[in-house]
Amino acid sequence: MARTKSTARKKVGGVKAPHKQIATKAACKSLIARKPRRYRPGTVALREIRRYQKSTDLLIHKAPFLRLVREIAQEMSAQSKQSQEQGAKHSKL
């Protein structure tokens, strides 16, 4: 970026008069909404990991978690029974 020459400001009553440019920039900044802070990838994830490791509360409620575990266990037991039946059929041949 090229440097620009700044002009001297006149003193009004012993106090320097503000630049018009600075006053308009400040007004523009107050009108423009500020962007939220962007963290580097992984920073927020690490912060959440630390937070959840410190806490002892359940992330998933107990009842829905139990239903999910029972459903998965039933599927696994059904699959194991089918594989045992198929293994028994193949051993008889």
N, C-alpha and C positions, 0 to 999 in steps of 0.2 A: 504494500500500500504506500502511496506517495504521501510525503509529509506536506501539510499545508501551513502557510504562514498565518499565525494568529495576530489579530490586531489588538492594540492596547485598549483597555476599557477606561472610560472617563470616571473620575471620582465624583460622586454626588453626595455632598454633605460629609466628606471624610470617609465614606464607604464606597467601595467599588461597585459599580452597576453590574448586574449579572448579564451574561451573554444571552442574547435572544435564543440562540441555538440551544444552549443548556436548558433554558426554561421550557422550550418546546419539547426537548427530549424527555424531560422529567414528566411533562404532561402526557406524552405518548406512552411512556412506561407505565404510568398509573392506569391508563385505559386498557393496555394490552394485558391479558391474563398471563400469569407466569406459568411456564411449563413445569410439570412435576419432575422431581429429581429422577434421573435415570442411573441405576446402579449397573455395574459390570455384570455380565452373565455369570450366574452361580452365586452371587453375593447374597441375594435374597433367599435362595434355596438353603444356603449354609446357615443363615440366620434362623430360618424356620426349623431346620434340623436341631439346632442348639436349643431353641425354645421348646420343641416337643420332647426332647430328651430330658429337659429339666422338669417338665410337668408330669404329673401322675394321673391326670384325668384321661378317660377313654376317648379316643378319637372317633370310634364307631360305637354306637349304643349297644348294649349287651344283647338284647333280644334279637335285633336284626342280624347281628354277627352269629349268634347261635343258630338261627335258621339257615344261614349261608353254610356254616360248617356242617350241619346235619344233611343239607342237600348234597354237598360235595361228597360226604361220607357215603350216602346212599348210592350215588352214582359210581363211586369207586368200588363199593361192595358188589353192585350189580355187574360191573365190568369184570371183577375177579371171578364171580360165579360163572359168567359166560366163558371166560378163558379156561376155567377148570373143566367145564362141561366139554368144551372143544378138545381139550387135552385128553380127556377120558375117551372120547369118541375115536381119536387118532390112535390111542394106545391099544384099543380093541381091534383095530384093523391090522 
